[in-house]
Amino acid sequence: MKLPANPFTRAIAAGEKQVGLWISLCSNFAAEVVSTAGFDWALIDMEHSANDYFSVIGQLQAFAPSPTTALVRVEWNDAVAVKRLLDLGAPGLLFPMIQSVEEAKQAVAATRYPPHGVRGVSGATRATAFGRITDYVARVEEETAVLLQLETREAVEQAEAIGAVDGVNGIFFGPADIAADIGKLGKPMDPDVWALVKPAAQKLIAKGMPVGTLVTDPAFAADLLNEGFTFVAIGTDTGLLARAADAALAQTKGAQQ
């Protein structure tokens, strides 16, 4: 067997727009519900959800037959967690709260086998089809998406240097934490947030570095994609469920005599 190509990694490298969905429900059944909706990518979140390794496995399995590439946000920039998720077959990782070039290098190193990194070696894993994929070690680095999340003013100001680290496939801006860092807690759509993000993003785009983010306004997401962002998540599964439930209830109550 040969290692399959990662459509997400290749798409963002080619500048193809990728529309995504955030996954926080921790359920393989819920993941299956959205897996055939047509999203280009999904992000299984381990940082701000109850996900554990077993729930992540189930969700990766739910997405596997679909055209949606399921990535995972690791809990932290931790080589042990990265090793375990890659062995489980995660085709890409989003690293939260990257603050410096050194932290960016550590993140990349965690995804690389020696001598290029520190990833431990195990043969019979889900990632290798339990030892059946013969070219895994030769090709996994080029297929795995390594995405770094910038979440403070300090990090955004270093965006170009962080993006220049060898092995980084994309830079992801976290507007909620950036908002908190600049005194706008709870206001990720505040103009001051995007006045900080957009110039940094454009500098990266000019250098050919794919940039992404998460917003919950589909129209604003489309604007970002039109402005050069490559991969944008347009909502969260929890948010969509909550809003749909609220809307259905309000509609029915509003129509009562």
N, C-alpha and C positions, 0 to 999 in steps of 0.2 A: 504493500500500500504506500501511496505517496501523500504527503501533507497537503490538504486542500488549500487553495489560495484564499486569502482573507479579503473578501470584497470591500470591506470598509477601509482597510489600510490602503488598498490600491485606489479606491475611489477618491479619498481625500488627497492622496499624493497627486492624482490627476486633476484635482480641482473640481471634481464633481460634487454638486450640492447633496448633502445628506441630512435628511429630516429624521429626528429621533424622538424617543419617548422615555421618560424616567420611570423606573420600576421600583416600587417600594413596598408592595403588598406582601412580599415574601411567600408567594404561593405559585407553585408550578401550574396550577389550574388557571389562576388569573393571568399568568404569563402566556399560557396557551390561547386565552381569549384574544389577546392583542397581537399575538405572534403573526397572524395572517392578515392584519389590518393594512399592511403595506408600508410600514415604516422601514427606513433604510437601516436604522440602528436603534438599539435599546440599551439603556444603562441600568444594570442591576446594582442597586445601591447597598453597600455594606456600612457606610459611614453613618447615615442618619436613618436607619431602619433596624428591624429586628432580624435581618438576614444573618444566617450563619453558613458554614460551608455546606451543610446538607441541603439547606433550602436553595443555595446558589446552584448546586448540582442539578436539582430538579428543574430550576428555571432555564439553565443552559440546555438541558435535555428538551424542554418544551419548545425553545426557540430553534433548536438544531435543524428540524426539517423545513423551517420556514426561510424566506429570503431575507429576514431581518437578522443582522449581526448583533449578537448580545455581548456587550462589553460589561466589565465589572468595575465599580469604584471600590478600591481597596480601603480598608478602615484607616490606614495610615501608611506613611512611607516606610514600610517595615519589610525587610528582605525575607523574613520567614513567612509572613502572610502572602507576599508576592509569589514565593516559591510554591506554596500550596495551591493558590488560585491558578497559576500557570499549569501545574500538574493536573488540575481538574479540567483543563482544556479551555480556560478563558482565552478568547482570541485577541483580547486587548484589555488594558487596564487604565483607569483614570486615577492619578495620584492626587489626593487633596492637599491643600495648604503647602504648596511648594514656595519657599521663601527666598531661595538663592540658587546660584549656579551650582554650588556644592551639593545641595539637596537634589537638584535635577540630575546631577551625575550619579548620585546614590540610587535614585529611582531607576535610571537606565541600567546601572550595574546589577540591580536585583533581578532584571529580566534576562541577563546574559550569562551564559556558561563561562567558566574560566577558559582562556586567560583574559577574556574581555569583560568579565563580571564575576559575580559571586553566587550565582544560582546553583543550588545543589542538584546533583544528577540522580534521577531515578528512571528506570527503564519502563516498567510495566504500569503506566499511568493511563488515565482516561485521555490525556492529551496525545499520547502515542498510540491510541487504540490498543492499549495494553501490550505494547511492544511490537505491534504489527506495522507501524509507519516507519519505513526504513530510512527516510531522509529527514526525519524530524530535527535532529541536532544541527543539520546543515542548513535548514531553511527557516526554522522557527523565528529567528531574530528578524528576518525580513518580512515575515507575515504578521507578527504580533504588533498591535497598535499600542504605543506608549504615549499617553496623553497626560499633560501636567496642568494642574489646576492652580491658577493664581487668584488669591482671595483677599489681598490687602493692597493698600496703596504702594507700600514698599515693594511688593512682588511685581505689581503692574509696572512700576518704574524700571524694573529689571527685565521686562518681558523680552526684549531683543536678545540680551545676553543669555537668558534661560532658554529661549527658543533656538539659540545657536549651538546648544549642547548636542553632540553627536548621538544619534539614536532616538531623539525626540521626534515623534510623528505629528504632534499637534499640541497647541496651547489652548486651554479652556479657561474662560473667565467666569468666576463665580460671583454674580452681582449681589446676592444676598449678603455674603460676608464682606464684600467690598463696601457695600452700603453701611454695614455695621462699623467697619474700620474707619470710615470717614464721618461718623456721627449721624448716619441716616438709617439706623437700625429699623428693620421692618419696611424699608422703602427701596427695594431693589430696582424699581423703575424710575427712581428720582433722576432728573436730568444731570445732577452732579456726578452720579455713578457712571452714566454713559459718556459724560464729558471726559472722564478719566479713562474709561475702557476703550472707546472708539479710536482715539489717536494711537494708542498702543497697538490695537488690533491692526490698524492700517499699516503701521510700520512693519509688522510681522507679515502681513499679506503681501506687501511690496517685496519682501525677501523670499516669498514663496512658501512661507510657513502656514499650514492650515490652522485656522482659529475656529473655536466653537464656544457655545454657552448653552445655558438653560434659561428659557423664559416661559411664562405661562400665557402669553398673549400671541396667538398664531399670526396676527397681522404684523406685529412688531418683529416676530421671528422671520417672517417673509422679507421685511425690510432689511434685516441684518444679512440674510442670505443674498439679497440683491446688492448689498454694499460690499460683499466680498467674503463674509463669513462662510465657512465650508460645511461645518456640522453643527446643527442647532437642534436641541430638544425643545419641543413646543408645548410640553405639558408633563404632568406626572399622573401615574395611574390613580393614586389616591385623590389627587385634586379633581380629576375628571369624574371619578365616582361620586365624590362629595358634591360637586356642582350639579351633576345630573340628578342626584337624589334630591337636593334642595329645590331644583327647578321643577321637577315632577310634582313634588309635594305642594309647592307654591301655586302651580298651575291648577291643581285639583281644588285646593282650598279657595283659591280666588274665583273659581267657577261655581262654588256652592251657593245656593239660594239662601 
